[in-house]
Amino acid sequence: MSALIKLHQLNGYIQTIYLAEYQDKLLLLDGCSRADVDLILSYITETLQRPLSHLKLIVVTHMHPDHAGAAIPLRRKTGCLIAMSNTEGDWYHGIDGFFMHLTDIMLTKWVAKRKGKTIKNIWYKRKFKPDIFLNDEDDLPGFPDWSVLKTPGHTDRDLSLYHKPSHKVYVADLMVIVKGRFIPPFPVFYPTLYRESIDRIFDLHPKGIYLAHHDEVTLTEEDLRFLKEKIPASPVTHWQSIKDKFIKSYLGRFHFFK
C-alpha cells in the first residue's frame, strides 16, 4: 500500500478542497462545486504534473452544491469513481427536495458573493448514481488508509473521513467557525443525530480536524462545550427559517403578535 505523500489544500469557490496525493493515484475528499472543476483539473495536470487518470476516487460527503457539484463533470473528464453514503433514497426527493435544491444553490451563490467571488454557474443534478456505496467504518476502495465514518445531523447522509496513519479526520460541514468559535452548520435537520456525531468525532481524540470551510483545526474541551450548547433542540431547516422570518417581518406588525 502506497503512503500518503501530501494532503493538498486548494482555495475552492466557497470551500477548502482537499486532494490527497499518492505515488500513483489521487483522492478527492469531497465533491466540491461545479465552479471548482477547472481549478481541480489544472492543479492535477499543471501543479502536480499528473495525468487526469490519476484521480481515482471522489467521495461525496453529502449532496449540497459545494460538496457534490463537481463530481459528475470530474468523473466524465477523468474516469474516476464516485463514492457516497449508503443511505436509502435521494436527499433532494420530491417537490420539497426540488425547491430545497434551488434554495441551496441560491444560498451557495449568496456565500460566494459575501466572499467577493464572481458569480458562476454552479448548477448540478440533484440526483445521480454513485459507483460505490459506503457503509460506516468501511475503508475507502483503493485507499485503505482512510476509513468512513457516518456522521449525520447536517443531513441524513453526512460522511467524515478518518485518516488512520495520521490520526486526523475530515468532517466536511459537521462544524463551522464563526467569529473564532465552533458552531453547528446551517441547516441541522437531525439535532439528536448531530449531537451523537459530534461526540463520535471528539471521542476519537484526533490530532487534527479538517473543515470544509476552514482548514485544519483542533478542538478543546471548551470548544466542544460551546459547540454543544449551540446545537438546536429542534430541527433548523430552510423552511423553518423562512417561516420564522415571515412571521417576524410581516405578521409581527399586527398587534396580536406583539
Residue, then its C-alpha position, 0 to 999 in steps of 0.5 A: m500500500s502506497a503512503l500518503i505523500k501530501l494532503h493538498q489544500l486548494n482555495g475552492y469557490i466557497q470551500t477548502i478542497y482537499l486532494a490527497e496525493y499518492q505515488d500513483k493515484l489521487l483522492l478527492l475528499d469531497g465533491c466540491s462545486r461545479a465552479d471548482v472543476d477547472l481549478i481541480l483539473s489544472y492543479i492535477t495536470e499543471t501543479l502536480q504534473r499528473p495525468l487526469s487518470h490519476l484521480k481515482l476516487i471522489v467521495v461525496t460527503h453529502m449532496h449540497p452544491d459545494h460538496a457534490g457539484a463537481a463530481i459528475p463533470l470530474r468523473r466524465k473528464t477523468g474516469c474516476l469513481i464516485a463514492m457516497s453514503n449508503t443511505e436509502g433514497d435521494w436527499y433532494h426527493g420530491i417537490d420539497g427536495f426540488f425547491m430545497h435544491l434551488t434554495d441551496i444553490m441560491l444560498t451557495k451563490w449568496v456565500a460566494k458573493r459575501k466572499g467577493k467571488t464572481i458569480k458562476n454557474i454552479w448548477y448540478k443534478r440533484k440526483f445521480k448514481p454513485d459507483i460505490f456505496l459506503n457503509d460506516e467504518d468501511d475503508l475507502p476502495g483503493f485507499p485503505d488508509w482512510s476509513v468512513l465514518k457516518t456522521p449525520g445531523h447536517t443531513d441524513r447522509d453526512l460522511s467524515l473521513y478518518h485518516k488512520p496513519s495520521h490520526k486526523v479526520y475530515v468532517a466536511d460541514l459537521m462544524v463551522i467557525v464563526k467569529g473564532r468559535f465552533i458552531p453547528p452548520f446551517p441547516v441541522f435537520y437531525p439535532t439528536l443525530y448531530r449531537e451523537s456525531i459530534d461526540r463520535i468525532f471528539d471521542l476519537h481524540p484526533k490530532g487534527i480536524y479538517l473543515a470544509h470551510h476552514d482548514e485544519v483545526t483542533l478542538t478543546e474541551e471548551d470548544l466542544r462545550f460551546l459547540k454543544e450548547k449551540i446545537p438546536a433542540s429542534p430541527v433548523t431547516h430552510w423552511q423553518s427559517i423562512k417561516d420564522k422570518f415571515i412571521k417576524s417581518y410581516l405578521g409581527r406588525f399586527h398587534f396580536f403578535k406583539 
